[in-house]
């Protein structure tokens, strides 16, 4: 018992004061045949477990049991164990946490959520218990699931326990605590019982707001209209948190169904931790020093993706500049693009750099960096699409994708085709202004397809 207490004291020093031995959070979603699905999220401190030497490595052995209990009866149970290994103990630090997830199902009702985390090496056990209400989402009236908060989302490369059915990994933050390393947090939830007519789908509207604990709005978005995909919908969006001070807040989401004139809302609490920020001039000075050591080839590589959003006069000025001039243009490129000059963070720059890192990770090929691809250019300019249609290859057709953006110009699409068959998708058509438009784009997918009677309209 003393050992467990001392571990808690060490955690208090290393992490926020409200931290426990491990963090647990959960979200409830509608299942099938009258059942609810409860996702239970864990955040386990890596130093919580004892490592021992094994075959030139150090290993810890962890066991997790998650159970829904009702009136002393176990309704559903999930168990998982894993081995964590490192080459040396210096790799294990106090700030490292291991995310985990367990999935249970049960009928709507009141339950006790019981969790046990056991160190199979030291035989130490840690337990938590939480009351859980599983709502009856039913088929009557607009309904919304719990909100799942995350600080990290990525495209699924290999199926794992965090992979969602729509092709993305959502890494849970069971502590619901975010610090200054997070510029945004991601909110994921589901909407049920939309009034849907296939002949006239219509829209639903969603609105995000951050409030204090008294309900006062500190920041909010305008209502966003989205096309109904059916009687239910998946909602995932990012919320910028860079302008919020340290404290405890609530994320409030509201949904309206235009057809039924019903509305529903949900709330999720989270905490922000802030440390003292360095003055902006220091960051600018550091950037100048970094650019000073770069040659023309490196500078051109940095400016390359910026050309997508740069003005023509900026591009011409850069092309005519010497090394010193190019460094200055890059160093001050984002000055006039700062959406909120009252903050020490340039939100536009952060958003673009996050997109750039994503496209270089997801769309790069052995011959080409991700930002140079058509996928990369469109993603950098317009952000993540609301919906992606993926059409695989067949005997008669080449693979292609259609990206849907519901909020741009009343709804636009981008069509990409792998013309060569080697995974290099090219933009062949879009309904967005100032983008390539080709009414006969299906000829790139199927050369034998009948062409549209309308002539191609290519708009550069």
Secondary structure, DSSP 8 states (H G I E B T S, - for coil): -HHHHHHHHHHHHHS-TT--SEEEEEEEEE-STTEEEEEEEEEEEGGGS--EEETTEEEEEEEEEEEEEETTEEEEEEEEEEEEEESSGGG--TT-EEEEEEEEEEESEEEEEEEEEEETTTTEEEEEEEEEEE----SSS-EE---EEEEEEEE-SS--TTB-TTSEEEEE-TT-EE-TT-SEEEEEEEEE-----TTS--EEEEEEEEE-TT--EEEE---EEEE--SSSEEEEEEEE-TT--SEEEEEEEEEEETTTTEEEEEEEEEEE-------HHHHHHHHHHHHHT--HHHHHHHHHHHTTTS-HHHHHHHHH--HHHHHHHHHTTTGGG-S-TTSSS-HHHHHHHHHHHHHHHHS--SSS-GGGSHHHHHHHHH-S-SEEEEE---SS---EEEEEESSSTTSEEEEEE-SSSSS--EEEEE-STTS---TTTHHHH-TTS---SS------
